Amino acid sequence: MNRSAIFAALLTLLTGSEVGADDPGVVESRDALALPRIGSGGRSPVHVDPVEARVVSGDWSMPVEGDRVAMPDGQSRTWQAIASGEDGWFQGRELRGGYVAVEVDSDVDRVMILEAAGHSMVYVDGVPRTGDPYGYGWLRLPVALKAGRTPLLFSVGRGRLRARLVEPEQPLSLDSNDPTLPDLVEGEAVETVAAVLVRNASKTTATDLTIEASVGNVGETPGALTKVPPLLPLSVRKVGFAMRSTAPADPGMGSVPIIVRLVEKNGDARRVLDEVRFDLNVRTPEQSRKQTFISGIDGSVQYYALQPMTPVEVEDDRPPALFLSLHGASVEAIGQANAYAPKTWGHLVAPTNRRPYGFDWEDWGRLDALEVLEHAQASLGTDPNRTYLTGHSMGGHGTWHLGVTFPDRWAAIAPSAGWVSMWSYAGASQRDAADGPADPLTRAASPSDTIGLVENLGRNGVYVLHGDRDDNVPVSQARTMRAELGRFHADFAYYEQPGAGHWWGNQCVDWPPLFDFFRERSNPEPGAVRRVDFSTASPGVSSRCDWVTVELQDQPFALSRVTIDHDPEARSFRGTTQNVARLAIDLTHLEPGAPIAFELDGDTGETPWPNEGTTIRLARSDDSEGWAVVPEPDATAKGPHRYGAFKDAFRHRVVLVYGTVGSEEENAWALARARYDAETFGYRGNGSIDVIPDVAFDPAADPDRNVVLYGHAESNAAWPSLLGDAPVVVERGRLRVGSVDRERDDLACLFIRPRPGSDRASVGAVSGTGINGFRLSDRLPVFVSGVAYPDLTVIGPEVLTEGLEAVEAAGFFGPDWGVDSGEIVWRDETP
């Protein structure tokens, strides 16, 4: 076996095995050490973990068999020897929520490819790298082994782990695993996008690379050219590229080849570094297919699946309907679409949730569904008043979630085998009341509260479908929602299929009575709506229903509600509000001219027709005189366009900027952490995020892109231009938030601010007051759905032994993004 074959420590798994520079073969050991579950985690913003506490403090070392780890409750866990099976997988109860540790020996520094599956993350010599918890099997990360011993510490959760180290064939390469590819349509010219993984298995940033894509041409002729963004050292990134061909796919062709080349350019010189071939499916216009688009979240290439309607004689002059169908966990969008027979009166569209598991249709999964909906509506020309929402299992939850969150988007919804919420099914812990910083941390998750928002469905038809023997999502989830709907709803149907389990064939999604139910319902035009009864957990997530927009809350991320009746003849709006500080009313459906009367919470008034536009805004006066008409606020203030909380920083084609002007240790952390976030979002969200050093960041360039900074005011050169005027200052050994100072070198801090000079972009900071604080932030589960962080979160290492009660501070900035006007709660209120 030569050195370009599988080479080295076959970490399936390695303990104390020598990897010699002259050894061309495979060195394999099937022994490792495992530590059973040691803490709490799951869908929580912080977790208890005494092993991580040692990593954060810098005193973790490779264990030996029999070493004991003290637990916060006084008990202990013991490192145990384990062995893999013949298939190379380690399995056992000790791998559910615990750790696996191995040590790799090498006589020289080298870069290897870590191929691992079943772990949530791994520390490679203390450096965090993302994991493959769902066992996809295509995660191949370049890692650095040092001369001597390199410890690898895997965090495991699902009871299985397999990993190995492989020598890279070359420093820069393409990976044929996990491409994002469209299908082609017979007779249509090719003008679309795709994406492929590019790997940099070197210790320097790779630049001056180009992707060349040749459709239907297997020769050496260059095709469409796309510049590759700079690739971080030891990184993998999915890179989008253009595909063009004036020659359409011929009828009868099952597939068309595409050659993708990675090319290095130096002046006029061109060198092909690697190439891969894919076959693109060719579909007839009547067949289901994958369609790609560029996401506004991170600029990545995503796809959605389309099951086109069957051409029939036009039944009426209305545009076709659109059915948005959300897939379940482990299901691909194209598989979801293929579960349906074509409909005669509408197109079926299945977004991806960014991945088969993705984000449970919340967070970036929710954003993906909305992006796909808008793209499909525009490209297919569908009737906006006949848009329907359905889905199965996790997609059934997504149906509940998007249904209650955006009620005016759907004429009707139909969850099948859907679970209700993160708290009822997905393992999150709900706290009805919390003290101290735990209160805003808990409140930040309120957009996930299906039950709290359920009355939004009063305007929608609802069809609930479930098997009464479902052993995956208990039928009690559907029965809970039946009881909730029964309190207030006048138009819902409920059906349990006798004897059916979780999946009982395509009919559990393609259920004829469900589509008959859809067909009988459509949305009214907004101007025909006489009453709006709408709740929102955050205007930054969902602010508008028909002609009412909730723009600002009294208490951020607590449920807000408006109930307003409209009399167009009297040109009046009358109703009540709860936890609403400012709202807007769209008058587009009224004739301009005569004044508008309003009555809110007993306050009455009249306002002339607006001088500009067709919107009036009402806000509570600071002097408690009730509701009054106010001008449009400055875009720098909080509003639906930019409301927080922290996760909102990872939107608007976000760019991650790591610090390079700190100490060597600080700089190394910033690079590693930015890479870790980018590769984690790549894995969980099929993402592709730009990552650049602070010295390459131009504040004037792309001013409406979000930015996330890694480091603090003294270690990140971009901090002064983006956060120099912020009321949060993080330096070595010191944190100041408004008038509160903390002099500690072990605090981690996450916060979000408006980006200077932009009316919509935000700046996020992943920061700390010292290297221990930086490391403490590494494993905060920012990209896990159901986990939320408010505008500001400050933690110390105490959370790893005490949990949520030890959070140092958390809260929300005020309407002007100020501290004093906001709600920042400290564990110890004494400065």
C-alpha positions in Angstrom: 0.0 0.0 0.0 1.5 3.3 -1.0 1.6 6.5 1.0 -1.3 8.1 -0.9 -3.5 5.3 0.3 -4.9 5.1 3.8 -1.8 5.8 5.7 -1.6 6.4 9.3 -3.1 6.0 12.6 -6.3 4.2 11.8 -8.0 5.7 14.7 -10.5 3.1 14.9 -9.2 4.0 17.5 -5.5 4.6 18.2 -3.9 4.4 21.6 -0.2 4.6 21.8 0.5 3.3 18.3 3.5 4.6 16.5 3.0 6.5 13.2 6.5 6.5 11.6 7.5 8.8 8.8 8.7 5.8 6.9 5.7 3.6 7.5 3.6 3.5 4.4 0.9 1.2 5.8 -2.0 1.4 8.2 -1.4 1.4 11.9 -4.5 0.4 13.6 -5.6 -0.1 17.2 -9.1 -0.9 18.3 -8.6 0.2 21.9 -9.6 3.5 23.6 -10.7 5.0 26.9 -14.3 6.0 27.5 -15.9 8.0 30.2 -19.6 7.5 30.8 -22.1 10.4 30.8 -20.8 13.1 33.2 -23.1 16.1 32.9 -26.2 17.8 31.6 -26.6 19.3 28.2 -29.2 18.8 25.5 -31.1 21.8 24.4 -29.8 24.2 27.0 -27.7 27.4 26.6 -25.2 26.2 29.2 -24.4 22.8 30.4 -22.6 21.0 33.3 -19.4 19.2 32.3 -16.5 18.7 34.6 -14.2 17.4 31.8 -14.8 20.5 29.8 -14.2 22.6 32.9 -10.6 21.1 33.0 -10.2 21.8 29.3 -11.2 25.4 29.8 -8.9 25.8 32.7 -6.0 24.4 30.7 -5.2 21.5 33.0 -6.8 18.6 31.1 -4.4 15.8 30.3 -4.7 12.4 28.7 -6.3 10.0 31.2 -5.2 6.5 32.0 -7.5 3.6 32.8 -9.1 3.9 36.2 -8.7 7.7 36.5 -11.8 9.1 38.2 -13.6 12.4 37.4 -15.4 14.1 40.3 -19.0 15.1 39.6 -20.7 18.2 41.0 -23.1 16.0 43.0 -20.3 14.3 44.8 -20.3 11.2 42.8 -17.6 10.3 40.2 -17.1 8.6 36.9 -14.2 6.3 35.8 -12.3 6.2 32.6 -12.7 2.6 31.2 -11.0 0.7 28.5 -13.2 -0.1 25.5 -12.7 -2.0 22.3 -14.3 -1.6 18.9 -16.2 -4.3 17.0 -15.0 -5.9 13.8 -16.7 -3.2 11.9 -14.6 -0.5 13.6 -17.5 1.0 15.6 -17.2 1.6 19.3 -20.7 1.1 20.8 -22.1 1.1 24.3 -24.1 3.0 26.9 -20.9 4.7 28.0 -20.9 6.5 24.7 -24.2 8.2 25.4 -23.2 11.6 26.7 -19.6 10.8 27.6 -16.2 11.0 26.1 -13.7 8.8 24.2 -10.0 9.6 24.5 -7.1 8.4 22.4 -3.5 9.5 21.8 -1.7 9.4 18.5 2.0 9.1 18.3 4.0 10.6 15.4 7.7 11.2 15.0 7.2 14.4 12.9 4.7 17.2 12.6 2.1 16.2 9.9 -1.3 17.0 8.6 -3.8 14.2 8.4 -7.5 13.8 7.5 -9.7 12.9 10.4 -12.6 10.8 9.2 -15.0 10.4 12.1 -18.7 9.8 12.7 -20.9 9.6 15.7 -19.4 12.4 17.8 -20.7 15.9 18.5 -17.2 17.4 18.5 -13.5 16.6 19.1 -10.6 18.4 20.7 -7.5 17.7 18.7 -4.6 18.7 21.0 -7.1 21.1 22.7 -8.3 22.6 19.4 -12.1 22.2 18.9 -13.3 20.6 15.6 -16.8 19.9 14.6 -18.3 16.5 14.8 -20.7 14.2 12.8 -23.4 13.4 15.4 -25.8 12.1 12.8 -23.3 9.7 11.3 -23.4 11.0 7.7 -19.9 9.6 7.2 -18.6 12.3 4.9 -17.0 14.6 7.4 -13.2 14.6 6.6 -11.4 17.4 8.4 -7.7 18.2 8.1 -6.0 18.1 11.5 -2.5 18.8 12.7 -0.5 16.2 14.5 2.6 17.3 16.4 5.8 15.4 16.7 5.3 13.2 19.7 1.9 12.5 21.2 -1.3 14.3 20.1 -4.4 13.7 22.3 -7.8 13.4 20.7 -10.9 13.9 23.0 -14.2 13.0 21.4 -17.5 14.2 22.9 -20.0 11.5 22.1 -23.8 11.3 22.6 -25.5 8.7 20.5 -23.8 5.6 21.6 -21.6 5.0 18.6 -18.2 6.3 17.4 -15.9 5.5 14.5 -12.9 7.4 13.3 -9.7 7.1 11.4 -6.8 9.2 10.2 -5.8 9.2 6.6 -2.9 10.8 4.8 -4.0 13.5 2.4 -3.1 12.9 -1.2 -2.4 16.6 -1.8 -2.8 19.8 0.2 -5.6 21.3 -1.9 -8.4 19.0 -3.2 -12.1 18.6 -4.0 -14.3 16.1 -2.2 -17.0 14.3 -4.1 -19.0 13.7 -0.9 -22.0 15.9 -0.1 -22.3 18.1 -3.2 -25.3 20.3 -3.7 -26.5 19.7 -7.3 -29.5 20.7 -9.3 -31.4 18.6 -11.7 -31.6 19.7 -15.4 -34.8 20.0 -17.3 -35.2 18.7 -20.9 -35.1 21.5 -23.5 -33.9 24.2 -21.1 -30.6 25.9 -21.3 -28.4 25.4 -18.2 -28.0 28.6 -16.1 -27.8 27.5 -12.5 -25.6 27.0 -9.5 -24.1 24.1 -7.5 -21.7 23.6 -4.7 -18.8 21.2 -3.9 -16.5 20.7 -0.9 -13.0 22.1 -1.2 -10.4 21.0 1.3 -7.2 22.8 2.4 -5.0 20.3 4.1 -2.2 22.8 4.7 -1.3 25.1 7.5 -1.5 28.3 5.4 -4.5 30.1 3.9 -5.1 29.1 0.3 -5.8 31.9 -2.2 -6.0 32.4 -5.9 -8.1 29.4 -6.5 -10.9 29.0 -9.1 -13.6 26.4 -9.8 -14.2 25.5 -13.4 -17.4 23.7 -14.2 -17.9 22.1 -17.6 -21.4 20.8 -18.3 -21.7 18.0 -20.7 -18.0 18.3 -21.6 -15.6 15.7 -20.3 -12.6 17.2 -22.1 -10.1 19.8 -20.9 -12.0 22.8 -22.1 -12.6 25.2 -19.2 -16.2 25.9 -18.4 -17.9 28.5 -16.2 -15.4 30.1 -13.8 -16.1 30.9 -10.1 -13.5 32.4 -7.8 -13.0 30.4 -4.6 -12.9 32.4 -1.4 -9.8 32.2 0.7 -9.7 28.9 2.5 -8.5 28.8 6.1 -5.7 26.5 7.1 -6.8 23.0 7.9 -10.3 23.6 6.7 -13.1 22.3 4.5 -15.7 24.6 2.9 -18.5 24.0 0.5 -18.0 26.4 -2.3 -20.8 27.5 -4.7 -20.1 27.7 -8.4 -21.9 28.7 -11.6 -22.9 26.2 -14.3 -23.8 27.3 -17.8 -24.4 25.7 -21.1 -26.2 27.0 -24.1 -26.9 23.4 -25.2 -30.1 22.2 -23.5 -30.4 18.6 -22.3 -31.8 16.4 -25.0 -35.1 14.5 -24.5 -34.5 11.0 -23.3 -31.1 11.7 -21.6 -31.1 10.3 -18.2 -28.1 12.4 -17.0 -25.5 14.9 -18.1 -21.9 14.8 -16.9 -20.3 17.8 -15.2 -16.6 18.1 -14.6 -15.6 20.3 -11.7 -11.9 21.3 -11.6 -10.0 23.1 -8.8 -7.6 25.4 -10.6 -4.7 27.5 -9.2 -4.0 30.7 -11.2 -0.8 32.6 -11.0 -1.0 35.4 -13.6 -1.7 33.8 -16.9 -0.5 30.4 -15.6 -3.3 27.8 -14.9 -2.7 24.6 -13.1 -5.4 22.0 -12.4 -5.1 20.7 -8.9 -7.9 18.3 -8.8 -11.1 17.4 -10.5 -14.3 15.4 -9.8 -17.1 14.3 -12.0 -20.8 14.3 -11.2 -23.8 13.2 -13.2 -26.7 15.6 -13.2 -30.2 14.1 -13.5 -32.2 15.2 -16.5 -35.9 15.5 -15.8 -38.9 16.2 -18.0 -40.9 19.4 -17.2 -43.6 17.2 -15.6 -41.2 15.3 -13.3 -40.0 16.1 -9.8 -36.7 17.8 -9.6 -34.1 19.7 -7.4 -33.7 23.4 -8.0 -30.8 25.4 -6.5 -30.6 29.0 -5.4 -28.2 31.2 -3.5 -29.2 31.8 0.1 -29.3 35.3 1.6 -28.3 33.8 5.0 -24.7 33.0 4.1 -24.4 33.2 0.3 -24.3 29.4 0.1 -26.0 27.3 -2.5 -29.1 25.5 -1.3 -31.8 23.4 -3.1 -35.4 22.7 -2.8 -37.5 20.0 -4.4 -40.4 20.6 -6.8 -43.2 18.3 -7.7 -44.8 20.2 -10.6 -48.6 20.2 -11.0 -49.9 18.0 -13.8 -51.0 20.0 -16.8 -54.7 20.0 -17.2 -57.3 22.2 -18.7 -57.6 25.4 -16.8 -60.3 25.1 -14.2 -60.5 28.8 -13.6 -58.4 31.9 -14.2 -56.6 31.8 -10.9 -52.8 31.1 -10.7 -51.9 27.7 -9.4 -51.8 26.9 -5.6 -48.6 26.1 -3.8 -48.2 23.4 -1.2 -45.1 23.8 1.0 -44.2 20.4 2.5 -41.7 20.0 5.3 -39.7 16.8 5.6 -39.0 14.7 8.7 -35.7 14.0 10.4 -33.2 12.1 8.1 -35.4 12.7 5.1 -34.1 14.6 2.0 -36.3 17.2 0.4 -36.4 15.4 -2.9 -37.6 12.3 -1.1 -40.3 14.4 0.5 -41.5 15.7 -2.8 -41.4 12.2 -4.4 -43.8 11.0 -1.7 -46.6 13.0 -3.4 -48.4 12.3 -6.6 -48.6 15.4 -8.8 -51.7 17.6 -8.2 -53.9 19.1 -10.8 -54.3 22.5 -9.2 -51.0 23.4 -7.5 -47.3 22.8 -7.3 -45.7 21.0 -4.3 -42.4 22.5 -3.0 -40.2 20.9 -0.4 -37.4 23.0 1.2 -34.5 21.3 2.9 -34.3 22.7 6.5 -30.7 23.2 5.4 -30.1 19.5 6.2 -32.1 16.3 6.7 -31.8 17.0 10.5 -30.9 20.6 10.3 -32.7 22.9 12.7 -36.1 21.2 13.3 -37.6 23.9 11.0 -36.7 26.6 13.6 -33.9 29.2 13.5 -32.1 28.8 10.1 -34.5 26.0 9.1 -37.4 28.5 9.5 -35.4 31.0 7.4 -34.8 28.4 4.7 -38.5 27.6 4.5 -39.3 31.3 4.0 -36.5 31.8 1.4 -37.8 28.8 -0.5 -41.4 30.0 -0.3 -40.5 33.4 -1.7 -38.3 31.9 -4.4 -40.9 29.3 -5.5 -43.8 31.8 -5.4 -41.9 34.1 -7.7 -40.6 31.5 -10.1 -43.8 29.5 -10.3 -46.2 32.4 -10.3 -48.5 30.9 -7.7 -51.6 32.4 -6.0 -50.5 34.0 -2.7 -54.0 33.4 -1.3 -53.8 29.7 -1.9 -50.5 28.7 -0.2 -50.8 25.7 2.1 -48.4 24.3 4.7 -47.9 20.6 5.6 -45.2 18.2 6.7 -44.5 14.9 8.5 -42.8 14.1 11.9 -40.2 16.8 12.4 -41.9 18.5 9.4 -45.2 18.2 11.3 -43.6 20.1 14.1 -42.3 22.6 11.5 -45.9 22.9 10.2 -47.1 23.8 13.7 -44.1 26.2 14.2 -44.4 28.0 10.9 -48.1 27.9 11.1 -48.4 29.7 14.4 -45.5 32.0 13.6 -46.7 33.3 10.2 -50.4 32.7 10.2 -51.3 35.1 7.3 -49.0 33.2 4.9 -51.2 30.1 4.8 -54.8 29.4 3.8 -54.6 26.2 5.8 -52.0 24.0 7.5 -51.9 20.2 8.0 -49.3 18.6 10.3 -48.9 14.8 10.0 -47.4 12.9 13.0 -46.1 16.3 14.2 -44.7 16.9 17.6 -45.7 20.1 19.4 -42.6 21.9 20.7 -39.0 21.5 21.9 -40.3 21.1 25.4 -43.0 18.5 24.7 -40.8 16.2 22.6 -37.3 17.3 21.7 -35.7 17.3 25.1 -35.6 21.0 26.1 -36.5 22.0 29.6 -39.1 24.7 30.0 -39.1 27.0 33.0 -42.3 28.8 33.6 -40.6 31.2 36.0 -37.0 32.0 36.4 -34.9 34.3 38.6 -31.8 36.4 37.8 -30.1 36.0 34.4 -32.0 32.7 33.8 -35.1 34.7 33.1 -34.0 36.5 29.9 -32.1 33.4 28.8 -35.3 31.4 29.1 -37.4 34.1 27.5 -35.0 34.2 24.5 -36.4 30.8 23.5 -40.1 32.0 23.5 -40.3 31.9 19.6 -40.4 28.1 20.1 -43.5 28.2 22.2 -46.1 26.6 20.0 -48.8 26.5 22.6 -48.3 30.2 23.5 -48.8 31.2 19.9 -51.5 28.6 19.0 -54.4 31.1 18.9 -52.8 32.6 15.8 -54.3 29.6 14.0 -57.8 31.0 14.5 -57.7 32.4 11.0 -56.5 29.2 9.3 -58.0 25.9 8.4 -56.2 23.1 10.3 -56.1 19.4 9.5 -54.4 17.2 12.0 -53.3 13.7 10.9 -51.7 11.0 13.1 -51.4 7.3 13.4 -52.9 6.1 16.7 -50.1 3.5 17.1 -47.2 5.9 16.4 -44.2 4.7 18.4 -41.9 7.6 17.3 -44.0 10.7 17.9 -46.7 9.7 20.4 -50.3 10.4 19.3 -50.6 12.4 22.6 -48.8 15.2 20.7 -51.7 15.5 18.2 -54.3 15.1 21.0 -52.7 17.9 22.9 -53.1 20.2 19.9 -56.7 18.9 19.3 -57.5 20.0 22.9 -55.8 23.4 22.4 -57.7 24.0 19.1 -60.9 22.9 20.7 -60.7 25.9 23.1 -61.2 28.5 20.3 -61.0 27.1 16.8 -64.1 26.9 14.5 -62.4 25.3 11.4 -60.2 22.3 12.2 -60.4 18.6 11.3 -58.7 15.8 13.2 -58.1 12.3 12.1 -56.2 9.3 13.7 -55.5 6.4 11.3 -56.4 3.2 13.2 -53.5 0.9 13.8 -51.0 3.1 12.0 -47.5 3.7 13.2 -45.2 6.7 12.4 -44.8 6.1 8.7 -47.7 4.2 7.0 -46.7 4.8 3.4 -47.0 7.9 1.2 -50.6 8.3 2.2 -49.6 9.6 5.6 -48.4 12.7 3.8 -50.3 12.5 0.4 -53.7 12.0 2.2 -56.6 12.8 -0.2 -58.9 14.2 2.5 -56.2 16.6 3.5 -55.9 18.0 0.0 -59.7 18.2 -0.3 -59.6 20.2 2.9 -57.0 22.5 1.4 -58.9 23.0 -1.8 -62.0 24.3 0.0 -60.0 27.1 1.7 -58.2 30.3 0.5 -57.0 33.5 2.2 -58.9 36.7 1.8 -57.2 39.7 0.4 -55.6 41.7 3.2 -58.1 44.6 2.7 -61.0 42.2 3.3 -59.8 41.2 6.7 -61.9 42.8 9.4 -60.2 41.5 12.5 -56.6 40.8 13.2 -55.9 38.7 16.3 -52.1 38.1 16.3 -49.4 37.1 18.8 -45.7 37.2 18.4 -42.8 36.2 20.6 -40.4 38.6 18.9 -40.9 41.2 16.1 -37.5 40.1 14.9 -38.9 36.6 14.1 -42.5 37.4 13.2 -44.0 40.9 13.3 -46.8 41.2 10.7 -50.2 39.7 10.2 -52.4 41.1 7.4 -52.4 44.9 8.0 -50.9 45.1 11.5 -47.2 45.0 12.4 -45.9 44.7 16.0 -42.7 46.8 15.8 -41.6 46.9 19.5 -42.4 45.2 22.7 -42.5 46.5 26.3 -40.7 43.3 27.5 -38.5 41.7 24.9 -39.3 38.2 23.9 -42.3 37.9 26.1 -45.5 37.1 24.2 -47.2 40.1 22.6 -50.7 40.2 21.3 -52.9 42.6 19.3 -56.6 42.2 18.7 -57.9 44.9 16.4 -61.2 45.3 14.6 -61.3 47.3 11.4 -64.3 49.2 9.9 -63.3 50.4 6.5 -66.5 52.4 6.1 -65.8 54.4 9.3 -62.0 54.3 8.5 -61.4 53.1 12.1 -59.3 50.6 14.0 -60.3 49.6 17.5 -58.8 47.0 19.8 -56.5 45.9 22.6 -52.8 45.1 23.0 -50.6 43.2 25.3 -46.9 43.8 25.7 -46.8 46.1 22.7 -44.8 49.4 22.8 -45.2 50.3 19.1 -47.3 49.0 16.2 -47.9 50.0 12.6 -51.1 49.8 10.5 -51.0 49.4 6.7 -53.7 51.5 5.0 -53.0 50.3 1.5 -56.5 48.9 1.1 -58.1 52.3 1.9 -58.7 55.3 -0.4 -56.3 58.2 0.5 -57.8 61.3 1.9 -60.1 61.3 5.0 -58.7 60.9 8.5 -58.2 57.6 10.3 -59.8 57.0 13.7 -58.3 54.6 16.3 -59.0 53.3 19.7 -56.4 51.1 21.5 -56.7 49.9 25.1 -59.3 52.6 25.7 -57.3 55.5 24.2 -59.0 57.2 21.3 -57.6 59.5 18.6 -57.7 60.6 15.0 -55.0 61.2 12.6 -54.9 62.7 9.1 -53.9 60.6 6.2 -50.1 60.2 6.2 -48.2 62.8 4.2 -46.0 60.0 2.9 -46.7 56.4 2.3 -49.7 54.4 3.5 -48.7 53.5 7.1 -49.5 55.0 10.5 -47.6 54.2 13.6 -48.9 54.2 17.1 -46.8 54.1 20.3 -47.2 54.3 24.0 -46.1 57.7 25.2 -43.2 57.8 27.7 -45.3 60.1 30.0 -48.0 57.3 30.2 -50.6 59.4 28.3 -51.5 56.4 26.3 -51.3 55.7 22.6 -50.4 58.4 20.1 -49.4 58.6 16.5 -45.6 58.7 16.1 -43.3 59.2 13.1 -41.3 56.4 11.6 -38.4 55.6 13.9 -34.8 55.9 12.8 -33.6 52.7 11.3 -30.8 52.6 13.9 -33.4 51.8 16.6 -34.7 48.3 17.3 -37.5 47.1 15.0 -38.5 44.1 13.0 -35.6 44.7 10.6 -33.0 44.3 13.4 -34.3 43.1 16.8 -31.8 40.6 18.2 -31.2 38.2 19.8 -27.7 36.8 19.4 -28.3 34.1 16.9 -29.6 36.8 14.5 -25.9 37.8 13.9 -25.5 34.7 11.7 -27.6 36.1 8.8 -27.4 38.6 6.0 -24.4 36.9 4.3 -22.5 36.9 7.6 -18.7 37.1 7.6 -16.6 35.8 10.5 -13.7 38.0 11.4 -11.0 36.6 13.7 -8.5 38.6 15.7 -4.8 38.7 14.8 -3.4 41.5 16.9 -3.5 39.9 20.3 -1.1 37.5 22.0 -0.1 34.3 20.1 -2.5 32.3 22.2 -5.4 34.7 21.7 -4.8 34.8 18.0 -4.6 31.0 17.7 -7.9 30.7 19.6 -9.7 33.2 17.4 -8.7 31.5 14.2 -9.6 28.0 15.6 -12.9 29.2 17.0 -14.0 31.0 13.8 -13.1 27.9 11.8 -15.0 25.8 14.3 -18.2 27.9 13.9 -17.9 27.9 10.1 -17.4 24.2 9.8 -20.2 23.5 12.4 -22.6 25.6 10.4 -21.4 23.9 7.3 -22.2 20.5 8.8 -25.5 21.4 10.5 -26.7 23.9 8.0 -25.1 23.0 4.6 -23.5 26.4 5.1 -20.7 28.3 3.5 -19.5 31.2 5.6 -16.7 33.7 4.7 -14.0 33.7 7.4 -11.3 36.4 7.2 -8.6 38.0 9.5 -9.3 41.3 11.1 -6.5 43.0 9.1 -8.3 42.0 5.8 -11.7 43.4 7.0 -12.8 46.7 5.3 -15.5 48.4 7.3 -16.7 50.3 4.2 -17.1 47.2 2.0 -20.4 45.4 2.0 -21.9 47.5 4.8 -25.1 45.6 5.0 -23.5 42.2 5.7 -23.5 40.9 9.2 -20.2 40.5 11.0 -19.2 38.2 13.9 -16.0 39.2 15.7 -13.8 36.7 17.5 -11.6 38.2 20.2 -11.8 41.3 22.3 -11.0 45.0 22.0 -7.3 44.4 22.3 -7.0 41.3 20.1 -9.3 42.1 17.1 -8.3 45.0 14.9 -11.9 45.3 13.6 -13.3 45.9 17.1 -12.8 49.7 17.1 -14.7 50.4 13.8 -17.6 48.1 14.6 -17.9 48.1 18.4 -15.9 51.1 19.5 -19.0 53.0 20.5 -20.8 50.0 22.0 -21.8 50.1 25.7 -20.1 46.6 26.0 -16.3 46.7 26.4 -14.3 43.4 26.6 -10.6 43.6 27.3 -8.0 41.5 28.9 -9.1 40.9 32.5 -12.1 43.3 32.3 -15.6 43.4 31.1 -17.8 46.5 31.2 -21.5 46.6 30.4 -22.9 50.1 30.9 -21.9 51.1 34.4 -21.2 47.5 35.6 -17.5 46.4 35.7 -16.2 42.9 36.2 -12.4 42.4 36.6 -11.9 38.8 35.8 -9.9 36.9 33.2 -12.2 33.9 32.8 -15.5 35.4 31.5 -17.0 34.5 28.1 -19.3 37.0 26.5 -21.7 36.8 23.5 -23.6 39.9 22.4 -25.1 41.5 19.3 -25.2 45.2 18.3 -26.3 47.2 15.2 -23.6 47.5 12.6 -22.5 51.2 12.3 -23.5 52.7 8.9 -26.1 50.1 8.1 -29.9 50.2 8.5 -30.2 46.4 8.8 -26.9 44.6 9.5 -25.7 43.5 12.9 -22.4 42.8 14.6 -22.0 39.8 16.9 -19.2 39.2 19.3 -17.8 35.9 20.5 -15.5 37.3 23.2 -13.9 36.8 26.6 -11.7 38.5 29.1 -8.9 36.0 28.8 -7.9 32.7 27.2 -10.0 30.7 29.7 -13.0 32.8 28.9 -12.4 32.3 25.2 -12.2 28.5 25.7 -15.4 28.7 27.8 -17.3 30.0 24.8 -16.2 27.2 22.5 -18.9 24.7 23.1 -21.9 26.9 23.7 -24.5 25.3 21.4 -25.2 28.3 19.2 -26.2 26.2 16.2 -28.5 23.8 18.0 -32.2 24.5 17.5 -34.3 25.1 20.6 -31.3 26.8 22.3 -31.4 30.6 22.5 -29.3 33.5 23.7 -30.6 37.0 24.3 -28.8 40.1 23.1 -26.1 39.7 25.8 -24.9 36.7 27.7 -22.0 36.6 30.2 -20.8 33.4 31.8 -17.9 32.2 33.9 -16.5 28.7 34.3 -18.9 28.1 37.3 -21.7 27.2 34.7 -19.8 24.0 34.0 -20.3 22.8 37.5 -23.5 24.7 38.6 -25.4 25.1 35.4 -27.9 27.8 34.5 -28.1 29.3 38.0 -24.4 30.4 37.7 -24.8 32.5 34.5 -23.2 35.9 35.3 -25.5 38.1 33.3 -28.0 38.0 30.5 -30.5 40.3 28.9 -31.7 42.6 26.2 -30.7 46.1 25.0 -33.3 48.8 24.9 -35.2 50.2 22.0 -32.3 52.5 21.3 -29.8 49.6 21.8 -28.9 51.1 25.1 -28.1 49.4 28.4 -30.0 51.7 30.7 -33.1 51.5 28.5 -32.8 47.8 28.3 -33.1 44.8 30.6 -29.7 43.4 31.6 -29.9 41.1 34.7 -26.8 40.3 36.7 -26.4 37.4 39.1 -24.8 39.7 41.6 -26.3 43.1 41.1 -23.4 44.8 43.1 -20.9 46.2 40.6 
